[in-house]
Structures are given as structure tokens and as C-alpha cells.
Amino acid sequence: MQSLRRYHNLLINQTDTDFKRYLYDQLPWNEQLIGIKGLRGVGKTTLMLQYIKSQYGLSEKALYISLDDLYFTQNNLVDLAEDFLSGGGEQLFIDEVHKYPNRSVELKNIYDYFKKLKVVFTGSSLLEILNSRSDLSRRALVFQLQGLSFREFINSQIPANFPSYTLDDILLHHQDISSAVLQQIKPLPHFQNYLKNGYFPFYKTSDIRYHKRLQEMIQMTIEIEIPSLRNTSISMIPGIKKLLYILSMNMPFKPNITSLAGMLGTSRNSILEQINYLSDAEILSSVYKDSVGVGLLKKPDKLYLNNSNFAFSIGSNQPNMGTLRETFFRNQLAQSHSVNIIDKGDFIINQQFIFEIGGKSKDFSQIANLENSFIAADDIEIGSGHKIPLWLFGFLY
């Protein structure tokens, strides 16, 4: 365990606590077992290390471990937890839990055997820890960590300390909120940068290196995580990559599953499964007219890339501005709201608020006379009435 402790101390000393993600203050850190899921690179590891540094410093009452460490080729997690607890440990932080073969059973055993030990673990977006045979659903509280909101991007870049707002706040008071932001920054140049380079916390690098890393993340998810966490054959990998490329070149995509199946030489059900895998992995986002009966074999009504940055990393075309706007809006709202598509308008939020997304000249002709209808308009700093700046929806978390 001493080698793990040395690595722990090294990481804690290197961790910056100046900027913390939105989830940091929302997590019930004192619960016995909590999990954090999310895309590679969104900051799950940093979140845990910041909490350790803030609450424990270099005290041996906390321990960070990563389950891809070679230590765990010869040692198991339950034994380590028992040794840590008997040595005065209080809280164990486990990274990359999806890389540990017996994760569900051993987390359950740790929960059941060591009641005084608090555990925080992280895993892939594809992790289905609550559906496993060990039945962790009654034990673990699992939270999803999204990439940076536009607000977080600004706060980490300036730095600034802009607060988040509820959707109701923005709908009712958007002019006041926009005016307060405008007293400190001009948001539109930052917004254009965010759409291309701002969703992941490692954005502070060159454009080429940033998007190369995104491509590598997507490749690893398709080549390693989908086969291992969804028990799929590696023979499906080329087909999934080809499907993703075709979809990315035509976003937002209204799927014709039969046509896609013919194009890729596979079955309808296989195409739906692959779309589902890519959506679970947070590479794609499946959007439906309603959320009733959503399942593995239900065709999405529309497909988007998960975030606007991916549009610059997948495919070879310059992304369409209208698509980037819709992708941004869907992504930011989906963090804590239901997002569906609707016949008149682009999206309906919480089955209550209808939105049309567009540029500064977008008018209400397409959603005229619809109750609770709004325009989220790009290229404006401040709105009027039910016309709200698109960038402001990046202040929801």
C-alpha cells in the first residue's frame, strides 16, 4: 500500500483547488457510497483530488487509488479497503472503477462489511453499476458529471465568479442577468470559442492538440469501453466507427434505420443497438418526441453529437452554425431538464417550454401563438421579451 500512498501524495500536491466543477458542492460527500460517472476528461479525477486536498490535506485518513494501477493485478479491492480502514482510514476514493473486473461485487462487499468506511468511485458513462447482479441500487448514489458549461468555461478562463441560474430565473429575468454579465465581460467572443474548444477542462492547449485528444477519447470509447462494458464483439467496431462518421456529417440526423442498415450491411436492430451504445457513451445524444417507452430498440426522432466540440473533431466538414447552436442548447439544458423535439419549434423543455433556436434575426413566425414559446437567439448580447440570448443558457449549471 505504500506505493499507492506515494502516488496519492504526489497527486494531492499537484492538484489546483482554485476552480471547482459545478458538481463539487452538490455531492453528498459524507454518504457511505457515491459514484461519479462521465465522459473521459470531464474532470472526475480532479473533483475527487480537490475534495481530498480541501478536506484532508495529506492526512492518511483519505486515500486515492486508480484501479488501472498494476497493484490490482495481484491485490483485490476488498483487502485494500480492510487494511486502509484498520490503519485509521476514513474515506477511500476509487478511480476508473470500470476497469476492475469484479467491481460490483467488491463494492457491495465493502459497503456491507465496512460500515464506517466512506467510498467515492468514478467510472465511464457506460458503467451500469446499478444494474449489476450485486444490486448496488439500494447502496450507491450515482451522479453524472457533464463537461464544462459556458459559465464554468468563463469562470475558469477569466477567472470570474459568475453564479448559475435556474431556467425560471433566465426565462423571467434574462435582461437583468445579461446586463450583470455584460458589466464584466463581452460574452459573444467567449461563446464562439466555447462552441469549438471549451467543453472539456483541458481546453487550455492548442486547437490541434485539443481536438486530437478528443479524437483519441472517442476512439478509446469505441474500441475499448463499448466492447468491454456492453459485451459486444470487437468485430462491431469498424461498423460503429462508420456509423458515427455518417451521422456526424449529417447532424442533426433524423434516422432512417432501414436505409442506414442497408448502407452498412447490417440489421435494423444492430443499427439501433449501435446508436444506443454511442448515446450511452455520451458521444451521441438521442432525442425523442416524448420520453415514454424509450428503450434499446426505439428509434430516436433526432440525433445530435453530445456537445458542439465534437463537431470539430469528427468528420471533415466545417460544422453548420445552426447545428452547433442546437447542439449547445440541447447539451446545456439536458444537464437537469428533459429535452424533447416538437413539431412546431425545435425543442420542448420539461414538456412545458417551447424553444426555437436561431440567429439574431430569428422571429416568432414558426412558433406564433404557442403558449410558453421562446427564441434562443445567437449573436445578441441582451434579449427582449421572449427572445433570449442563446449564450445565457450556458449559465444553467
N, C-alpha and C positions, 0 to 999 in steps of 0.2 A: 504493500500500500504506500510505501514511502515514495516510490516513483510517481504515483498518482498525486500525492501531496505536493511534490516539487512542481509538477506541471500545473496544478491548481494555483500555487503561489505565483508562478510566472505569469499566468493569465490574469490573475487579480491585479497584479502590479501594473499590467499593461492596459487595463480597462479604464476608459474615459467615462465619467458619470455626468458630464455636463448636459448632454442631450439624451432624453429617455423617450422611448416609444409610448404611444397612447395607452397601450395595454398595461404598462408598468403599474399605474395607480389603480387599475381596475381589477387586478388579480387578487384573489383571496390567499395571499402567500402563506397564511397560518393554517390552512386546511391540511389534512393529513396527506392527500394525494391529488395533485393537479397536473394537467398536461397542457402543453402549448404546441399546436400544430401550425404548419405554414410552409410556404414555398422556401426553397433554398435561398439564403441571402437576405431574408426579410428582417433578421435581427433577433432570432430566438435565443441563440447562444449569448449574445451581448446582453439581452434582457436579464438572463439569469446571473451573469457575471456582475452586472451593475447592482443587482439586489444583494448579492453576497458581499461586494465591496462596501455598500452603504450600510448594511445591517451587521456584518460580521468582521469586516476587515480581513486580516489574516488569521483569525481565530480558527482553531481546529474543530469548532462546533459545526462548521459547514464544510462540505466537500463537493467540488465539481468533478465529474467524470464524463468521459465520452465513450460510448460503447463500441466505437470502432478502434479503440486502443488495443494493442496486441496483448495487454494484460488479460483481456477477457477471452483469449483463446485457450487459456489454461486455468482461469478462475471464473466462478459464477457470481452473479449479481447478489443473490441472497446471502452468500457467505460474506461478501464485502460489506453489505448493509449491517449484518450482525456484528462484524468486527468494528465497524465505524461507530455503531451505537454503544457497544460495550466500552469503547475508548472515550466516551463522553460526547459523541456526535449528536447533533440535534436535527440537522436538515441536510438531506442528500439531493444534489442536483444532477440529473442524468440526461446527457445529451445524446442525440442520434439513436433513440431507443428502437427505431425501426430496423436498425442494423443488427439487432440482437435476436437470435432465433427463438429463444424461449421467453420473450419479453412479457407476454400477457400473464403466463402462469407465475413467473417470478415476481412481477409487480404485485399480483394478487397475494402471493405468499408474504411479501414484505409488509403489505398493508395489514394482513391478518395476524402475523406473528409479532410485529414490532410496532405496537400502537403509539409509542412515544416518539417514533421517528417520522418526521415530515419529509415528503418526497415531491420534487418538481421534476417533470421529464419533458423532453421535446421530441417531436417526430415529424415525419413527412406529412404533407397534406393528404397523402394516400393512406395514411395509417388508419386502420379500422379497429382500434384497440377496444372500443366499446362493444363491438360485435363478435368478439372472440369467445372461445369456449370457456375462458376463465371468468367471464361475466364481470368485467370491471365497471359496468354501467352503474352499479349501486355503490361504487367506491370512488371512482375518479371523476373529477370535474375537468373537462377538456375545453380549451379556449382556442380560437383561431386568431392568428396574427396576420394581418394584411400588410402589404407594402406601405411605404410612406404615403400619407395623404398629402395633398398640396400644402396644407397648413404646416405639417411636420417638415416638409421639404424646405419651406421658407424659414421656419424656426431653426432648422439645422444649418442653413446656409448663411443667414444674415450676420449673427444669430438674432432672433427676435423671440418674443414670448406671446404670440397670438393665441387666444383661447379657442376651444372648439365651441360649436353651436349646435343646437338641436335643429331638426328640419323645420319644426314650427317656428323657431326663432328666425330662421332665414326667410321663410315664407312671409312672416308678418313684419319683420324689421330689417329687411335686406338693405335698405338705403342707409340706415343708421350704422349697420355693421360695415358696409362697404366704405362709408365715409371715415370710420375709425381706422380701417386698414390703410386707406389712402393717405391718411395723415403721416404714415410711417414709410410706406413703400408704394411703388407703381407695380401692381400685380401682373399686368399683362406680359411683360418680357419674361418674368419668372415662370409664368404659366406655360409659355411656349417651350421653355427649357425643360420644365417638368414633364410635359407630354412625351418628350423624347428621351430624357435622361434622368428622371427624378423619382422613379417608383421604388428603387432599391437603395438602402442606406450606403452602399459602396459607390454611389454616383460620382464621388469626387475623384475622378480619373478621366482619362481622355475618352472621347466618344468611341473610338475604335476599340479600346480595351474594355470599356463598359459593355458594349454590345457583343463583343467576343465572349465575355463571361456569361452573358445571358444565353447565347447560343450553346455554350458548354453546359449550363444548367439544364436547358431543355433537353439536350442530348442525353445527359445522365439520367434525367427523369424517365425518358422513354426507354433507354437501353438497360437501365438497372432497376429503378424503383417500380415501374409498372410490371415488368416480369416477376419480380420477387414479391411484391406486395399484393398483386392481383392474380398470382399463379398463372400467368399467361406464357405461352410458348415464345421463345426468342424468335421463332420464325415469323411472328406477327410484327416485329419491329420495323422492317422496311415498309410494310403496308401502313403502319401508324404514321411514320415519317412522311410518306407520300400524301396521306390523307391530310395531315396538318398543313403541308405546303399548299395543297389545292385550296383548302379552306381559307388559309391566311391571305391568299391572293384575291379572294372574293368576299372580304368582310364588309358589312355584316352579311352572313350567309343564311339564306333560307333553304334548309336542307331538302334536296330531292334524294332520298335514301336509295331508291331503286337505281337512279342514274349514277350515283356515287359507287354503288356496289358493282354495276357493270363496268365502270371506268377502272376500278381497282381489282376486278376479277375475284370478288368475294361475295359473301351473302349479305342480305339486308341486316340480319341480326348481328353479324360481325361488325358491320359499319357502326351500328348503334352502340355496341359494346365499346368500340374504339373511341367514339365520341365521348362516351361516359367516362372512360379511363382518363382522357385528356382533360375533361371537365373536373373530375375528382382531383387531378394533379394540379389544378389551377393554371393550366396552360390555355385552355378554352373556357368559355362561360356559356352554358346553355340557358336560354331564356324562353319562357313559355307564356302563352296567353293566360294561363291560370296555373296554380300550383297543385291542383287536385290530380291525384293519380300519377304524379311524376315518378318515374322509375327507370330501370335499366333499358327497357325496350320501348319507351315512349319517345317519339321523335321530337326534338326541340323545335320550336317555331322559328327561332333565330339563334345564330351562333356568333359570338364575339371572341376575340382574343381577351384573355383575362385582364390585361392592362395595356395602356397605349404604348409603353416602351417596347413591348414585344413586337408591335407592328413594324418597328425599325430594325428588328433583329431577325425576323422570319420573312422569307421571300425577297424579291429583288426590286419590287416596285416602290416608288415613293408613296407612302400611305395617303389615302384620301382624307382631307381635313374633316369632312363630315363624319366619317367613320371614327376618326380619333376623338372627336367631341362626344359621340355617343358612347364609345368605349370608356372614356373617362367618367362620364356621368353614371353609367351603369356600375362601374367599379366602385366609385366612392359611395354611392347610395346603398350598394349591396352589403356593405360592412355591417349595417344594423337595420336594414329595411328590406321588405320584399319588393322585388323589381320584376314586373311582367310587361309584355308588349300588349298593345291595344290597337284596334282598327283605326281609330282617329287619334292621331298623336303618335309619339314614339314609345313612351313608357307610361305605365301607371304604377305609382308607388303606394304600397300598403293598401292596394285596391281602393284608393281614395283620391290621390292627386295625379292629374294627367299632365304630362310634360311633352312639349315639342322642343327639340334641340336644334340649334342653328347658329348662324352668324348674326351680326348686329342688325341686319335688315330684315330678319325673320319676323313675320307678323302673325296674327292670330287666325288667319283665314282657314287653316286646316283644323283648328280646334274651336272655331267660333261657336258660341252659345253652349259650350260644355262647362258644366259646373266644376269648380276646383281645378281649372286648367291654367297652366303657366308656360312661359317660354324661358328656357335656359339659354341665354344668348352669349356667344363668344364675341371677343373684340369690343366689349364695353366695360368701362370701369365701374359704373354705377347704374342701377336699373330704375324702373318706374312702374308702379302698379304691379301687375302680374308678370312683368318682364324682368328677369333676374340675371345678373352676370353668371355665366357658366362657371367661372373660376371659384365663385363663392361656395359652390357645392363641394369644394375640396376642403372646407373648414368644418365638416361634419364629425371628424374624429382626429 
